């Protein structure tokens, strides 16, 4: 193959790659100007070497999985968060009383051509307010009326968990559809150095979850809610793996699995509290079973 012909093939390949990476961007009415089309998403990096919110901060252990709103927001304010630690940009500010979304950049695919990658910038002249709606699943939850894509998120230490949405957010003007559900956290590459700490903290969260599940299991005999929780728990490991499989460098550091486990601990603790105290008859029954078991063990 002659040199000119080889160069011609290279040029065609480069053109094809450039076409597949074309991005459509949309700046909503009243919003600040977006980046030039085709510009790469480059959120500011934290000054610290690690994620900034180390895995040992608020919400890191099973005991502390229900981090206070102030602790959770404090670990997030001003920090660039990315979906699955690699795409988009979500940056908030505020405290436990008032939270605003200062920057929001959603990455998706074209509606008319799914092979096209697109980025939607949603940054208005005034930040988008997020309303605190309590702790329905054990963690502080906020809801934001983002145009064309209303979202909610639960606050964890150093990350936000956005529930998976049934339908994608569609921005017709930009011919772009996005799915913001998942864990928004630090750049996955920045967490590699924290892998050892994350492993220990996940073990603590798993232990806390096991203790709560043991208590719920004891109640499953006389509580349909407790029995439902135990059945639901059987699917948790698979759901966690599916949610975290795309987090950048997850197989190296396990950050997403840690945070999702902490969220599960908070949910289970809340559901256990909702069950109320065990009935007296149940307590007597359990005591009787243990006594009978000990008596049988002593007999030859």
Secondary structure, 3 states (H helix, E strand, C coil): CCHHHHHHHHHHHHHHHHHHCCCCCCECCCECCCCCCCCCCCCCCCCCCCCCCCCCCCCCCCCCCCCCHHHHHHCCCCCCEEECCCEEEEEEEECCCCEEEEEEEEEEEECCCCCCEEEEECCECCCEEEEECCCCCCCCEEEECCCCCCEEEEEECCEEEECCCCCCEEEHHHCEEECCCEEEECCHHHHHHHHHHHHHHHHHHHHHHHHHHHHHHHHCCCCHHHHHHHHHHCCHHHHHHHHHCCCCCHHHHCHHHHHHHHHHHHHHHHHHHHHCCCCHHHHHHHHHHHHHHHHHHHCC
